[in-house]
Amino acid sequence: MAEEPAQKDVPAHPRRHRRLVVGALTAAILMACGGWLYHTLVTPAVPASVTEEPETALMDLRQVMAAHPRYAELTQLREERQALELELEDLQAQQPPELTVQPPAVESKPFDDSVWQKNAQTVIGGRSELAREQKALREQYRQEHEAEYTARRDALDAEYRNTILNLQLKLDNRDVMRLSAQSVAELEQQLTQVKQERGERQWQMYQAWQQEINAYVQSVMGPKLAAWRQSAEQAKARQQSEALARQTAAQARDTAAMDSQMDASRRLQDQLVKRQALQAKQDACNALEAHILNDIAGRAAKLAILHHYTLVLVTPVRPVHLYVPTVIPSVETEEHYEDLIGVTTTDVTEEMIAEMQSL
């Protein structure tokens, strides 16, 4: 039988190399498992971010109004109203009503005309200075106490806001709520009564505010005006005594003086016509602006229902009396805008612009 070849010995160096490789892989696997267990069991999980849906919306009223189809018409009306105001101011500046000289009898006209010519500069200058002081005093008092008046006015508006909003929502959703014609009529009548009551109270508050300002101005300017009138009367009396001696020579001025009175009458008539035109233009502006604001309120209520908003705010904020149809002429109603900023609100200006463009 042939002898089997002897088995060769395996060198020790390759065996150690394999053991080192196996050990390194095992250590790497254990470290990876340990890191995973630490991240899973020890490190706390980051809570998922919770997003809260805003309940209040905010819109830029100027942009929304500008997107209304009839805003260009409102702008044109406002420009025409401003032009009428400037024309009326020019007419009033030509002949102050307090200084109008009444037409005298023929025999006393030279006397009165002479008195006017000599005393006109003093009377006009003093009265103009008092008028400027009175206007500045009125503006100062208004600025110092307007915040208190605004707070009272806003509190009054807040009394009616929820009631009007609820009634308007019911009317806007009459089909969804399946309201009968009688129920709709009752809701509309109730809404009209609430708005009328709010408007009357706002107007009464505004009238009281103006009376408060007038009372303060009168308390300060009353003695000064009385002194001015007394001084004017004294100056007039002196001029009368001097003019009596020249009454015969002043007869030639009668015709020119009467023409001046006729011109003054024409100016007064022009002022009356301008005032009537201005009031008509103001009424047209108020009506159109109320129409635009009603459209905006209706579409805002629609978005509030769709997106579940509890309140839709507008910026800039405008005074309450500007929304009242029975407002006095714009000479006394300067608009004051206040920007409104919301932290947890959502901006629906673009959506409202789209709603206006779809009217």
C-alpha positions in Angstrom: 0.0 0.0 0.0 1.4 3.3 -1.0 2.3 5.7 1.9 0.0 8.8 2.2 1.8 12.1 2.0 2.3 13.8 5.3 -0.1 16.8 6.2 1.6 20.1 6.0 1.4 22.5 9.1 -0.6 25.8 8.7 1.4 28.9 9.5 0.4 30.7 12.8 0.5 34.2 11.2 -2.7 33.9 9.0 -4.7 32.5 11.9 -4.0 35.6 14.0 -5.0 37.9 11.1 -8.4 36.2 10.8 -9.0 36.5 14.5 -8.2 40.2 14.5 -10.6 40.9 11.6 -13.4 38.9 13.3 -12.9 40.8 16.6 -12.9 44.2 14.9 -16.2 43.4 13.1 -17.8 42.2 16.3 -16.8 45.4 18.2 -18.2 47.6 15.4 -21.5 45.7 15.5 -21.7 46.0 19.3 -21.0 49.8 19.2 -23.7 50.3 16.5 -26.2 48.4 18.6 -25.2 50.3 21.7 -25.7 53.7 19.9 -29.1 52.6 18.6 -30.2 51.5 22.0 -29.0 54.8 23.6 -30.8 56.9 21.0 -34.0 54.8 21.3 -34.2 54.3 25.1 -32.3 57.2 26.7 -32.7 60.2 24.4 -36.3 61.6 24.7 -38.3 61.8 21.5 -38.9 65.3 20.1 -42.6 66.0 20.3 -44.3 66.7 17.0 -45.1 70.3 16.4 -48.6 71.2 16.9 -50.1 73.9 14.6 -53.0 75.8 15.9 -55.5 77.1 13.4 -56.0 80.9 13.9 -59.4 81.9 15.0 -59.0 85.6 14.0 -58.3 87.0 10.6 -56.9 90.3 9.5 -57.3 92.3 6.3 -56.1 95.6 4.8 -59.2 97.6 4.4 -57.6 100.0 1.9 -56.5 97.3 -0.4 -59.9 95.5 -0.2 -61.8 98.7 -0.8 -59.6 99.6 -3.8 -60.5 96.2 -5.3 -64.2 96.9 -5.2 -65.7 97.5 -8.7 -67.2 100.9 -7.6 -64.1 102.2 -5.8 -63.1 104.4 -8.8 -66.6 106.0 -8.6 -66.1 106.6 -4.8 -62.7 108.2 -5.5 -64.2 110.5 -8.1 -67.0 111.6 -5.7 -64.4 112.3 -3.0 -62.4 114.5 -5.4 -65.5 116.4 -6.5 -66.4 116.9 -2.8 -63.0 118.2 -2.0 -63.2 120.6 -5.0 -66.5 121.9 -3.7 -65.1 122.4 -0.2 -62.2 124.5 -1.5 -64.6 126.6 -3.6 -66.8 127.2 -0.5 -63.8 128.1 1.6 -62.7 130.7 -1.0 -66.2 132.2 -1.0 -66.4 132.4 2.8 -62.9 134.0 3.0 -64.1 136.8 0.7 -66.8 138.1 3.1 -66.8 136.9 6.7 -70.5 136.6 7.8 -69.7 138.3 11.2 -68.5 141.5 9.4 -71.2 142.0 6.8 -72.5 145.6 6.9 -76.3 145.8 6.6 -77.7 148.0 3.9 -78.4 151.5 5.5 -81.0 154.0 4.6 -80.2 156.5 2.0 -79.7 159.4 4.3 -77.4 157.5 6.7 -75.4 155.6 4.1 -72.5 158.0 3.8 -72.2 157.9 7.6 -72.1 154.1 7.8 -69.8 153.8 4.8 -67.3 156.2 6.4 -67.4 154.3 9.7 -66.7 151.0 7.8 -63.8 152.3 5.8 -62.0 153.7 8.9 -62.7 150.8 11.2 -62.5 147.9 8.8 -58.7 147.2 9.3 -58.9 147.1 13.1 -62.1 145.0 13.1 -60.9 142.5 10.6 -57.4 142.2 12.1 -58.7 141.7 15.6 -61.4 139.3 14.7 -59.0 137.2 12.5 -56.6 136.9 15.3 -59.3 135.8 17.7 -60.5 133.3 15.2 -57.1 131.7 14.8 -56.7 131.5 18.6 -60.1 130.0 18.9 -59.3 127.3 16.3 -56.0 126.5 17.9 -57.6 126.2 21.3 -60.3 123.9 19.9 -57.6 121.6 18.3 -55.6 121.5 21.5 -58.5 120.5 23.6 -59.6 117.9 21.1 -56.1 116.3 21.0 -55.8 116.2 24.8 -59.2 114.5 25.3 -59.8 112.6 22.1 -58.5 109.3 23.6 -61.2 109.4 26.3 -63.9 110.1 23.7 -62.5 107.3 21.5 -62.7 104.9 24.4 -66.4 105.8 25.0 -67.2 105.5 21.4 -65.5 102.1 21.0 -67.3 100.9 24.1 -70.7 101.9 22.6 -69.8 100.2 19.3 -68.9 97.0 21.2 -72.4 96.8 22.8 -73.9 96.3 19.3 -71.2 94.4 17.5 -72.1 90.9 18.4 -75.8 91.4 18.0 -75.4 92.9 14.5 -72.9 90.2 13.5 -75.3 87.4 14.6 -78.2 88.9 12.8 -76.2 89.4 9.6 -74.9 85.8 9.7 -78.4 84.5 10.0 -79.6 86.6 7.1 -76.6 85.6 5.0 -77.3 81.9 5.7 -81.0 82.1 5.4 -81.0 79.3 2.8 -78.8 77.0 4.9 -81.0 77.6 8.0 -84.2 77.2 5.9 -85.7 80.4 7.3 -89.2 81.3 6.3 -90.0 84.6 4.6 -91.6 85.9 7.8 -88.5 85.0 9.8 -86.2 86.7 7.3 -88.4 89.8 7.4 -88.4 89.9 11.2 -84.6 89.5 11.2 -84.1 92.3 8.7 -86.4 94.6 10.7 -84.5 93.7 13.9 -81.2 94.4 12.2 -82.4 97.8 11.0 -83.7 98.7 14.4 -80.4 97.7 16.1 -78.3 99.7 13.6 -80.6 102.7 13.9 -80.4 102.6 17.7 -76.6 102.4 17.5 -76.4 105.2 15.0 -78.6 107.5 17.1 -76.5 106.8 20.2 -73.3 107.4 18.3 -74.7 110.7 16.9 -75.8 111.8 20.4 -72.3 110.9 21.8 -70.7 112.9 19.0 -72.9 115.9 19.6 -72.1 115.8 23.3 -68.4 115.7 22.4 -68.7 118.7 20.2 -70.7 120.6 22.9 -68.0 119.7 25.4 -65.3 121.2 23.1 -67.5 124.3 22.4 -68.1 124.8 26.1 -64.4 124.8 26.9 -63.6 127.1 24.0 -66.3 129.5 25.1 -65.1 129.5 28.7 -61.7 130.6 27.5 -62.6 132.8 24.5 -65.8 134.3 25.8 -64.2 137.1 27.8 -61.8 137.9 24.9 -64.6 138.0 22.4 -66.6 140.3 24.7 -63.7 142.6 25.1 -63.2 142.7 21.3 -66.8 143.5 20.7 -66.7 146.3 23.2 -63.5 147.7 21.7 -65.1 147.5 18.2 -68.2 149.2 19.4 -66.2 152.0 21.0 -64.1 152.4 17.8 -67.3 152.5 15.8 -68.8 155.1 18.0 -65.8 157.3 17.6 -66.0 156.9 13.8 -69.7 157.7 13.9 -69.2 161.0 15.7 -66.5 162.0 13.1 -68.6 160.9 10.2 -71.7 162.8 11.2 -69.9 166.1 10.2 -69.2 164.8 6.7 -72.5 163.1 6.0 -73.5 165.6 3.3 -70.2 165.3 1.4 -70.5 161.4 1.6 -73.7 161.2 -0.4 -71.8 160.4 -3.6 -70.7 157.1 -2.1 -74.2 155.7 -1.8 -74.3 154.1 -5.3 -71.0 152.3 -4.9 -71.9 151.1 -1.4 -75.2 149.7 -2.6 -73.4 147.9 -5.4 -71.1 146.4 -2.7 -74.1 145.1 -0.8 -75.6 143.6 -3.9 -72.2 141.9 -4.5 -72.2 140.6 -0.9 -75.7 139.2 -1.4 -74.6 137.4 -4.5 -71.7 135.9 -2.6 -74.0 134.7 0.1 -76.3 133.2 -2.5 -73.3 131.5 -4.1 -72.3 130.1 -0.7 -75.7 128.7 -0.2 -75.6 127.0 -3.6 -72.2 125.6 -2.8 -73.3 124.3 0.6 -76.2 122.5 -0.9 -74.0 121.0 -3.7 -71.5 119.9 -1.0 -74.1 118.3 1.1 -75.5 116.4 -1.8 -72.0 115.2 -2.8 -71.3 114.2 0.8 -74.5 112.2 0.9 -73.5 110.4 -2.3 -70.1 109.6 -0.8 -71.6 108.3 2.4 -74.1 106.1 0.5 -71.6 104.6 -1.8 -69.0 104.0 0.9 -71.7 102.4 3.0 -72.6 100.1 0.1 -68.9 99.1 -0.4 -68.4 98.5 3.3 -71.6 96.3 3.4 -70.3 94.2 0.5 -67.0 93.8 2.3 -68.7 92.9 5.6 -70.8 90.3 3.7 -67.8 88.6 2.0 -65.8 88.8 5.3 -68.7 86.9 7.0 -68.6 84.4 4.2 -64.8 83.8 4.7 -65.4 83.6 8.5 -67.9 80.8 8.0 -65.7 78.9 5.5 -62.5 79.1 7.6 -64.2 79.0 11.1 -63.0 82.5 12.1 -64.6 84.0 15.2 -63.6 87.5 14.2 -62.3 89.3 11.1 -60.4 92.5 11.9 -59.5 95.3 9.6 -56.5 97.5 9.4 -56.1 100.4 9.5 -58.8 101.1 12.1 -61.2 103.9 11.3 -63.3 106.0 13.7 -66.8 104.7 14.3 -68.5 108.0 13.4 -67.2 107.7 9.8 -69.4 104.7 9.3 -72.6 106.5 10.4 -74.6 107.7 7.4 -76.0 110.7 9.3 -72.6 112.3 9.8 -72.0 116.1 9.8 -70.1 117.6 6.8 -66.5 116.4 6.3 -65.1 119.8 7.6 -65.5 118.3 11.1 -64.7 114.7 10.3 -61.0 114.2 9.6 -60.1 110.6 9.2 -57.6 109.2 11.6 -56.1 105.8 10.8 -54.5 103.5 13.2 -52.6 100.4 12.0 -53.6 97.1 13.6 -51.1 94.2 14.1 -52.1 90.7 14.9 -49.7 88.0 16.2 -51.9 85.0 16.0 -54.1 86.2 13.1 -54.0 85.1 9.5 -54.0 87.6 6.6 -57.1 87.2 4.4 -56.5 90.4 2.3 -55.8 88.5 -0.9 -58.9 86.3 -0.4 -61.0 89.4 0.2 -59.5 91.1 -2.9 -60.5 88.1 -4.9 -64.0 88.2 -3.4 -64.3 91.9 -4.4 -63.2 91.2 -7.9 -65.9 88.6 -8.3 -68.7 91.0 -7.5 
